[in-house]
């Protein structure tokens, strides 16, 4: 019985369509795990923020706006290294 309930719960959550922000965030996470450089992560984080803005998700837009600012500052500092 517990297994059936867990399977139904899993099926219900997997049927929900992902937003463009969630898809873009997933892409960012994959790129980060696979070693994209700081300038690529800067641009990807900006895209995530933009996707959440288009979704109307203000909380995630703010979070990713700050994260992209941090990633872009990091990229700029890496560019200035001798």
N, C-alpha and C positions, 0 to 999 in steps of 0.2 A: 504493500500500500504506500509506504513512504517513497519507494522508488518511483511509483506512478505519479505521485504528487510532485516530486522533484523534476521528473521528465516534463510534466505539464507546465510547471513554472519556467523551466528552461525554454520550452517551445514558445511560451508566451512572450518572453523577453527577446528571443531571437527573431520574432516576427516584426518587432518595432523597427521602423525605418530610421536609419541614422541620419542626422542632420548634416549639412555640408560642413559645419564647424567640427563635428565629431569625426567625420571622414578626414578632413584636413589635419586635425590633431593627430589622428592615427598615423597618417603619412609622416608627419613631423617626428613622431616617436620612433618610427621605423628608421628614418634617416639619421636620427640622433644615435640610436643603437648601432648603426652601421658605419659611424665615423664621418659623417658629413663635416666639413670644416666650419669654422665660426661664421664666415660670411654667408654660407649656404643656410646655416641654422637661423641666422638673423632674418634672411628673406623668408624662410619657411614659417618662422614665428609670426612675421607680419601677415602672411597669408592666412594663418589660423585666426588671428585677431580680426581680420577683414571678414572671414567666413562667419565667425560668431556675430559680428555686427550685422551682416546680411540676414542671419537667422533671427535677429532681434534678441539675442541672449546677452544682456548687458553685463551680467556678472562675469561670464567667461570672456567677453570682449575686454573688460577692464583687466582681468588677470593676464590675458595674452598680450595686451598692450604693454603692460609692465614687463612681462617676460621678454617680449621682442625688444624693448628698449635696453634691457640688460644684455641680451644676446648681441645686439648691434653695437653696444658700447664695447663689449668684449672683442668683437670682430675688429673694431676700429683700433683698439689697443694692440691687437695682434698684428695689424698692418703696419703700425708705427715701430714695431720692434726692429732693432738693427739686425 
